[in-house]
């Protein structure tokens, strides 16, 4: 399968600071990247979908000014949590779909996730 | 949007037992995937199966698209199979996840 990396794998920050999470597709061109949020013992909730070179599409209830998404290249998308607060603490997971031999265009591959703790 | 329901929510097995996990969805879909989320949070692709049957080792999956359900079979379960199993369907440009089945395999 295709490989997606995320960095950092965990981060602890103070309330009010901003945190940037990177998502990279290592061996394929990710035309679309997705950002999910997962609370303990719950399912994944889609936050936003981004296509390379265009603005992200946010799900209802997700503040686009708080969760800034940039998909500047076919291998990199970033999620910035601005002015983080304790309620933003969660597990953030990215996924990517795209073009590669033996990879279906709408099959998603997931990064390992980033655990954010806001103190 | 499409509703995705998984059952059972929790499952405890003895090592070596077989199990069937179910995923029901409320509308026709172009894509259905099964994932295993390990204890560290990593989601591992198991099957891309919008229809038909596939097998990979001890795992197999069947999707009956006309009846809007998919089944994941785990045979001869091992402790390393523990974790949460999610099905997700395309809706239509993003994926909707079920609530998952939490599987615990005891030695």
Interface residues (C-beta under 8 A of the other chain):
Chain A: X1 X34 X38 X41 X42 X43 X44 X45 X46 X49 X91 X93 X95 X104 X106 X107 X108 X109 X110 X112 X113 X115
Chain B: X30 X31 X33 X35 X40 X41 X42 X43 X44 X45 X48 X86 X88 X90 X93 X94 X95 X96 X97 X98 X99 X100 X102
